[in-house]
């Protein structure tokens, strides 16, 4: 498993339609258990949005299908 910091600024693509959802700006994790629950994605063109922006999308960990060097593929 990758460390949470390794996810930041990776592009996120939906495998269902090939659309770019945006870039990872944060992760939600349970540090006591050492589990990542979801990633927070800033919609395309919004990489420098604040973490609390309404334009962000939260993607559950179980929707992540593949984590590559530059891209994360999700099924949403």
MIDOSE-1310 file (N, C-alpha, C; in nm, 2 decimals, decimal comma, always signed):
residues 76
xxxx	+0,08/-0,12/+0,00/+0,00/+0,00/+0,00/+0,09/+0,12/+0,00; +0,04/+0,23/-0,07/+0,12/+0,35/-0,07/+0,09/+0,43/+0,05; +0,18/+0,52/+0,08/+0,16/+0,61/+0,19/+0,06/+0,72/+0,14; -0,02/+0,78/+0,23/-0,11/+0,88/+0,20/-0,05/+1,00/+0,12
xxxx	+0,07/+1,04/+0,16/+0,13/+1,15/+0,09/+0,16/+1,12/-0,06; +0,18/+1,00/-0,09/+0,21/+0,96/-0,23/+0,09/+0,98/-0,32; -0,03/+0,99/-0,26/-0,15/+1,01/-0,34/-0,17/+1,15/-0,39; -0,11/+1,25/-0,32/-0,14/+1,39/-0,35/-0,10/+1,42/-0,49
xxxx	-0,18/+1,50/-0,56/-0,16/+1,55/-0,69/-0,16/+1,44/-0,80; -0,20/+1,32/-0,77/-0,22/+1,22/-0,87/-0,36/+1,25/-0,94; -0,36/+1,23/-1,07/-0,48/+1,24/-1,15/-0,57/+1,12/-1,12; -0,70/+1,15/-1,11/-0,80/+1,04/-1,08/-0,89/+1,03/-1,21
xxxx	-0,90/+0,91/-1,26/-0,98/+0,88/-1,38/-1,09/+0,78/-1,35; -1,21/+0,80/-1,39/-1,32/+0,71/-1,38/-1,31/+0,60/-1,49; -1,30/+0,47/-1,45/-1,29/+0,37/-1,55/-1,42/+0,34/-1,63; -1,53/+0,39/-1,57/-1,66/+0,37/-1,64/-1,68/+0,45/-1,77
xxxx	-1,63/+0,57/-1,77/-1,64/+0,66/-1,89/-1,51/+0,72/-1,93; -1,40/+0,70/-1,86/-1,28/+0,75/-1,90/-1,26/+0,90/-1,87; -1,35/+0,96/-1,79/-1,34/+1,10/-1,76/-1,24/+1,12/-1,65; -1,17/+1,24/-1,66/-1,08/+1,28/-1,56/-1,16/+1,35/-1,45
xxxx	-1,16/+1,30/-1,33/-1,23/+1,35/-1,22/-1,16/+1,47/-1,15; -1,03/+1,47/-1,16/-0,95/+1,58/-1,10/-0,82/+1,52/-1,03; -0,77/+1,59/-0,93/-0,65/+1,55/-0,87/-0,67/+1,53/-0,72; -0,60/+1,43/-0,66/-0,61/+1,41/-0,52/-0,55/+1,52/-0,44
xxxx	-0,62/+1,58/-0,34/-0,57/+1,68/-0,26/-0,56/+1,64/-0,12; -0,62/+1,53/-0,08/-0,61/+1,49/+0,06/-0,67/+1,34/+0,07; -0,64/+1,28/+0,19/-0,70/+1,15/+0,22/-0,76/+1,15/+0,35; -0,87/+1,07/+0,37/-0,93/+1,06/+0,50/-0,89/+0,92/+0,56
xxxx	-0,83/+0,92/+0,67/-0,77/+0,80/+0,73/-0,80/+0,79/+0,88; -0,79/+0,66/+0,92/-0,80/+0,63/+1,07/-0,65/+0,60/+1,10; -0,58/+0,69/+1,17/-0,44/+0,67/+1,19/-0,42/+0,57/+1,31; -0,52/+0,55/+1,39/-0,50/+0,45/+1,50/-0,50/+0,31/+1,44
xxxx	-0,58/+0,29/+1,34/-0,59/+0,16/+1,27/-0,50/+0,15/+1,15; -0,45/+0,26/+1,11/-0,36/+0,26/+0,99/-0,44/+0,23/+0,86; -0,56/+0,28/+0,85/-0,65/+0,25/+0,73/-0,68/+0,38/+0,66; -0,68/+0,38/+0,53/-0,73/+0,49/+0,45/-0,87/+0,46/+0,42
xxxx	-0,96/+0,56/+0,44/-1,10/+0,54/+0,42/-1,15/+0,60/+0,28; -1,09/+0,71/+0,24/-1,13/+0,77/+0,11/-1,02/+0,87/+0,07; -1,03/+0,91/-0,06/-0,95/+1,02/-0,11/-1,04/+1,13/-0,14; -0,98/+1,25/-0,13/-1,06/+1,37/-0,17/-1,00/+1,43/-0,29
xxxx	-1,08/+1,45/-0,39/-1,04/+1,49/-0,53/-1,09/+1,63/-0,56; -1,01/+1,72/-0,60/-1,05/+1,85/-0,65/-1,08/+1,83/-0,80; -1,20/+1,88/-0,84/-1,24/+1,86/-0,98/-1,13/+1,92/-1,07; -1,13/+1,87/-1,19/-1,03/+1,92/-1,29/-1,02/+2,07/-1,30
xxxx	-0,89/+2,12/-1,30/-0,87/+2,26/-1,30/-0,87/+2,33/-1,17; -0,90/+2,25/-1,06/-0,91/+2,31/-0,93/-0,81/+2,25/-0,83; -0,69/+2,22/-0,88/-0,59/+2,15/-0,79/-0,55/+2,23/-0,67; -0,57/+2,36/-0,67/-0,53/+2,44/-0,56/-0,65/+2,49/-0,48
xxxx	-0,76/+2,42/-0,49/-0,88/+2,45/-0,41/-0,86/+2,42/-0,27; -0,94/+2,49/-0,18/-0,92/+2,45/-0,04/-0,99/+2,31/-0,02; -0,94/+2,25/+0,09/-0,99/+2,11/+0,12/-1,14/+2,11/+0,14; -1,20/+2,22/+0,19/-1,34/+2,23/+0,22/-1,43/+2,27/+0,11
xxxx	-1,38/+2,28/-0,01/-1,45/+2,33/-0,13/-1,57/+2,24/-0,16; -1,68/+2,31/-0,21/-1,80/+2,23/-0,25/-1,77/+2,16/-0,38; -1,66/+2,19/-0,45/-1,63/+2,13/-0,58/-1,55/+2,00/-0,56; -1,51/+1,97/-0,44/-1,44/+1,85/-0,42/-1,53/+1,72/-0,41
xxxx	-1,47/+1,61/-0,45/-1,54/+1,48/-0,45/-1,47/+1,39/-0,36; -1,54/+1,32/-0,27/-1,49/+1,22/-0,18/-1,51/+1,08/-0,24; -1,41/+1,00/-0,26/-1,42/+0,87/-0,33/-1,38/+0,77/-0,22; -1,47/+0,68/-0,19/-1,44/+0,57/-0,09/-1,32/+0,48/-0,14
xxxx	-1,25/+0,43/-0,04/-1,13/+0,34/-0,07/-1,17/+0,22/-0,16; -1,29/+0,17/-0,13/-1,33/+0,05/-0,21/-1,37/+0,08/-0,35; -1,37/+0,20/-0,39/-1,40/+0,24/-0,53/-1,27/+0,26/-0,61; -1,15/+0,25/-0,54/-1,03/+0,26/-0,61/-0,99/+0,13/-0,66
xxxx	-0,96/+0,12/-0,79/-0,94/+0,00/-0,86/-0,79/-0,02/-0,89; -0,72/+0,08/-0,91/-0,57/+0,07/-0,95/-0,50/+0,20/-0,91; -0,39/+0,19/-0,85/-0,31/+0,31/-0,82/-0,18/+0,29/-0,90; -0,16/+0,38/-0,99/-0,04/+0,38/-1,07/+0,06/+0,49/-1,03
xxxx	+0,17/+0,50/-1,10/+0,27/+0,60/-1,07/+0,22/+0,75/-1,08; +0,13/+0,77/-1,18/+0,08/+0,91/-1,20/-0,07/+0,92/-1,19; -0,14/+0,81/-1,20/-0,29/+0,81/-1,21/-0,35/+0,71/-1,11; -0,47/+0,74/-1,07/-0,55/+0,65/-0,99/-0,68/+0,62/-1,06
xxxx	-0,71/+0,50/-1,09/-0,83/+0,46/-1,16/-0,94/+0,42/-1,05; -1,06/+0,48/-1,07/-1,17/+0,45/-0,98/-1,29/+0,41/-1,05; -1,38/+0,34/-0,98/-1,51/+0,29/-1,04/-1,62/+0,37/-0,96; -1,66/+0,48/-1,02/-1,77/+0,56/-0,96/-1,88/+0,59/-1,05
